[in-house]
Amino acid sequence: MATPRPTRAQRAPADEIKDLYLNATPRSVARDLARAIDLLKGMASEEERERVAVYMDGLSQMRSEWAVAARAASAPPPAARKRR
C-alpha cells in the first residue's frame, strides 16, 4: 500500500520552496515567490534559510526575466511606433 503524500501543512518549508521553484511558470511565479517569502520568514534557523537561498534567488530571477519577456512581447513592433 502506498503512503499518502503529505499535505501542505505537513511538508517541510524547504521542500515546499524547492517545489515552488521547480514548478514555477510565467503565470505563477509572482504568487510562488510571495509564498516562498512567507515560508522563509517562518524558518527557525539561519542554516535552513541559507539552504533555500538558491531557490529564492532562482524564483526572483525567473520573475524578472519573464516580466521583461512579457513586456517585449506586448510592445508594438518598431514600424508601428510613431516618429517625432
N, C-alpha and C positions, 0 to 999 in steps of 0.2 A: 504494500500500500504506500502510495507517495505521500510525502509530508507536505502539508499545506504551506503555501508561500506566506511569509509574514506580512501583516498589514503595515500600512504606512507608519502607524504609531509604534509598531514593534521593531522597525528597522533601525539600524544604527544611522545617525545623521551622515556620517562619512559615506556610507553605502548609497544613501539617497542622493547625495550631492553628485557622486560618481554617475549614477543612473541619469540624473538630470542632464549632466554634461553629455553623456553618450547618446541620449535620445533627443537632444535639442533640435529644433527645426527653426527656420526663419520666423515662423508664426508664433512659436512658443518660447523663444529664447529670453524675451524680457520677463515673462512670467516665471520661467525656470530660474533665471538669475535672482529675481526677488525672493523666491522660495529658498534658494541656496543661501542667500544672505541671512534669512531668518534662521535657517538651520545652523549656520556658522555662529551666529550670536548666542545660540543655546549650547554650544560646545563647552565642556568643562575645562579643558586644558589647552594650553598653547601648543602642545605637541599634536593634539588632534587637529587644530586649526592649520598647523603647518603641513600636515599630510594632505589636506584637501585644497591647499593654496593653488596647486597646478590646475585643478578643475575649475576653481573660481576664476582664475586668470583666463582659462580657455573659454568659459562662458562669456566673460566680458569681451574678449577678442571677437568671438563669433557675433555677439550683438553689434559691435562696432562695424565689422566687415559687412554683415548682412544689411545694416542700415545704409551704409554707403552704396551698396549694390542696388538697394531698393530705390534710393534717390536717383541714381544714374539711370535706372530702368524707366523711371517715371518722368525724367527730364525730356523736354521736346528735342527732336533731332536738330542738329546745327542749322540746317536750311530753314527750319521753321522759326528760328529766333529772329526778332526784329533788329535791324541795324539802326544805329543812331546817326 
